[in-house]
Amino acid sequence: MKLFDSICNNKFFIDTSIILFLNKKDLFEEKISRSPLTICYPEYKGGNSYGEAANYIQGQFEDLNRHKDEKEIYPHFTCATDTKNVQFVFDAVTDVIIKINLHDIGLG
């Protein structure tokens, strides 16, 4: 989290959107069913379902963004060995890049 915080809020990246890949979602889903998230995040109050835990982790990263008006974070939970997931994420990232470029030239 500290590394992401330092990159996300670096003065050189104030208005640079970030695409955040949270990889190994398959392993996280398996482990969250056996070990509560409170082991790593004692303040976590949600359940032990993958969805609740993943949303919490995503929120932790998004909350580090101190420049929400200038910068967007686009999080994606991924599994690099799942080719359908990789294709979906690739398509989503392509879409984000196109939208950002259209916005930058005044067309979005």
C-alpha positions as CSV (number, residue, x, y, z in Angstrom):
1,M,0.0,0.0,0.0
2,K,2.9,2.4,0.8
3,L,4.4,1.9,-2.7
4,F,1.0,2.5,-4.4
5,D,0.4,5.6,-2.2
6,S,3.8,7.0,-3.1
7,I,3.3,6.5,-6.8
8,C,-0.4,7.5,-6.9
9,N,0.3,10.8,-5.1
10,N,3.6,11.6,-6.6
11,K,3.7,15.2,-7.9
12,F,4.7,14.0,-11.4
13,F,1.5,11.8,-11.6
14,I,-1.1,14.2,-10.1
15,D,-3.3,14.2,-13.2
16,T,-2.3,10.7,-14.5
17,S,-5.0,8.1,-14.3
18,I,-4.0,4.7,-13.0
19,I,-5.0,1.2,-14.1
20,L,-4.6,-1.0,-11.1
21,F,-4.3,-4.7,-11.7
22,L,-5.1,-6.8,-8.6
23,N,-3.9,-10.1,-9.9
24,K,-4.3,-13.7,-8.5
25,K,-8.0,-13.2,-7.8
26,D,-8.4,-17.0,-7.9
27,L,-5.9,-17.5,-5.1
28,F,-7.5,-14.6,-3.1
29,E,-10.9,-16.2,-3.5
30,E,-9.7,-19.5,-2.2
31,K,-7.8,-18.1,0.7
32,I,-10.5,-15.7,1.9
33,S,-12.8,-18.7,2.4
34,R,-10.2,-20.1,4.9
35,S,-8.7,-17.1,6.5
36,P,-10.5,-14.0,7.6
37,L,-9.4,-10.7,6.1
38,T,-9.0,-9.3,9.6
39,I,-5.7,-11.1,9.8
40,C,-4.2,-8.5,7.5
41,Y,-6.8,-5.7,8.1
42,P,-7.9,-5.8,11.8
43,E,-10.2,-2.8,11.1
44,Y,-12.2,-4.8,8.5
45,K,-15.8,-5.3,9.5
46,G,-17.2,-7.1,6.5
47,G,-17.8,-10.8,5.9
48,N,-15.5,-13.4,4.5
49,S,-17.1,-13.6,1.0
50,Y,-14.9,-12.9,-1.9
51,G,-17.1,-10.0,-3.1
52,E,-17.1,-8.2,0.2
53,A,-13.3,-8.7,0.8
54,A,-12.4,-7.7,-2.8
55,N,-14.5,-4.5,-2.5
56,Y,-12.8,-3.6,0.7
57,I,-9.3,-4.2,-0.8
58,Q,-10.3,-2.1,-3.8
59,G,-11.5,0.7,-1.6
60,Q,-8.3,0.7,0.4
61,F,-6.4,1.4,-2.8
62,E,-8.9,4.0,-4.1
63,D,-8.9,5.8,-0.7
64,L,-5.2,6.5,-1.1
65,N,-5.8,8.7,-4.0
66,R,-5.6,12.3,-2.7
67,H,-6.3,13.8,-6.1
68,K,-9.7,12.4,-6.9
69,D,-10.7,15.5,-9.0
70,E,-7.6,15.2,-11.3
71,K,-7.0,11.4,-11.3
72,E,-9.1,8.3,-11.7
73,I,-8.1,4.8,-10.6
74,Y,-9.4,1.9,-12.7
75,P,-9.1,-1.3,-10.7
76,H,-9.3,-4.7,-12.3
77,F,-9.3,-8.0,-10.5
78,T,-7.4,-10.4,-12.7
79,C,-6.3,-14.0,-13.1
80,A,-3.4,-14.1,-15.6
81,T,-4.0,-17.8,-16.4
82,D,-7.7,-17.2,-17.3
83,T,-7.5,-16.2,-21.0
84,K,-11.1,-15.0,-21.0
85,N,-10.4,-12.7,-18.0
86,V,-7.2,-11.4,-19.6
87,Q,-9.1,-10.6,-22.8
88,F,-11.9,-8.8,-20.8
89,V,-9.3,-6.8,-18.9
90,F,-7.4,-6.0,-22.1
91,D,-10.6,-4.7,-23.7
92,A,-11.5,-2.7,-20.6
93,V,-8.0,-1.1,-20.5
94,T,-8.2,-0.3,-24.2
95,D,-11.5,1.4,-23.7
96,V,-10.1,3.4,-20.8
97,I,-7.1,4.5,-22.9
98,I,-9.4,5.6,-25.8
99,K,-11.7,7.5,-23.4
100,I,-8.8,9.3,-21.8
101,N,-7.3,10.2,-25.2
102,L,-10.6,11.5,-26.5
103,H,-11.1,13.6,-23.4
104,D,-7.6,15.0,-23.7
105,I,-8.3,16.2,-27.2
106,G,-11.7,17.6,-26.3
107,L,-13.9,15.0,-27.8
108,G,-14.9,13.1,-24.6
